Amino acid sequence: MKRYQAIFIAVLVSTVVYYEHSFHGKVDQINETVNETNLIVKQIKITLLNTPYNMDNDFHCLASNIYWESRNQSLSGKMAVAQVVMNRVDNERFPDTICSVVKQTKYYPSGGIDLHDCQFSWYCDGRDDTPFKNEKHIYEDAFYLAVNMIEQDSIDITEGATHYHSDKVHPYWADSLQRMTKIDDHIFYKRK
């Protein structure tokens, strides 16, 4: 009987030691992931603080488009709006930089922006494009998303869309494109 008790105790101790070691290994992995994530967030904050706001900077152009077009949408809605800009950059029918895509418009012969004829309406509505002071945190979130969209390969949840509009309107061009998906308040399209 003592022999079985000794074997049982040995197995029990071995099992406890194994799980203790395994548990600490998983905790170490989690801590390493948290530390890496914190480092990435810190780098993004440094990028935000050291990147002056202007519409000649791809990070701010994309963040501004996310902010003005979808600041009241879910993360998926914001990602989809950003993805349309990225899809346009990759499409030969559109300019090849983020800021050029965001600021794409028609101009009067005098050289001024043809108000209300931009690809993204907020850019040429005649209002100041600086984010609202009381929504600084929303813009910061948009900036972090813009950094992520520019620096990481993300999944295209719009299925290649190059156009979108609010579900409250039906623009003349919508019927000539293939509807891809609806995310929050926006409907996304690409050429047929």
Secondary structure by P-SEA (a helix, b strand, c coil): caaaaaaaaaaaaaaaaaaaaaaaaaaaaaaaaaaaaaaaaaaaaaaaaacccccccaaaaaaaaaaaccccccaaaaaaaaaaaaaaaacccccccaaaaaabbbbcccccccccccccccccccccccccccaaaaaaaaaaaaaaaacccccccccccccccccccccccccccccccccccbbbbccc
